[in-house]
Amino acid sequence: MAQHKAAVLDSLTLEKWVPYQEEHSLDVAVVYSAEWNILAALMENSYLESGHQCFFFLELLWVYEAGHFPCGWRGKWPQGKLVVY
């Protein structure tokens, strides 16, 4: 996991998210939230061989890749919808 964090998360944080956060005067919590979501997706990915069926954070990657930010959930889990900015 540490190698994933160093290879992926650190560069994204320093090169993309922090500059965006500062440029748009956003709270640093936006960066922290993105880091935790991506770290959780990396963890889900690391355990795919175990046959688990949890893909929530991996699916959040699609939101980030589309240039959006997941910012909440409407409804009662698992029904409802992801709120995206």
C-alpha positions, 0 to 999 in steps of 0.5 A, a space after each residue: 500500500 505504501 508504494 501505491 501511496 507514494 507512486 500515485 497519491 503523492 504526485 496527484 496531491 502535489 501536482 494537481 489537487 493542491 494547486 487547484 485547491 489554492 487557485 480556487 480558494 477551496 478548503 484543504 478538506 477537499 484535498 484530504 477527501 480526495 486523498 482518502 477516496 483514492 487511497 480507499 480505491 487503491 486498497 479495494 484494488 489491492 484486494 481484488 484477487 480475494 474476490 471481494 465485491 466492494 467497488 464503491 471507491 473504485 467506482 468513485 474514480 470514474 467521477 474524478 476521471 470525469 473532472 468532478 468531485 463526489 460531495 455527498 449521498 442523497 437517500 439511504 444507502 444503498 438506495 439513493 444517489 451520489 451527489 457530484 460537483 
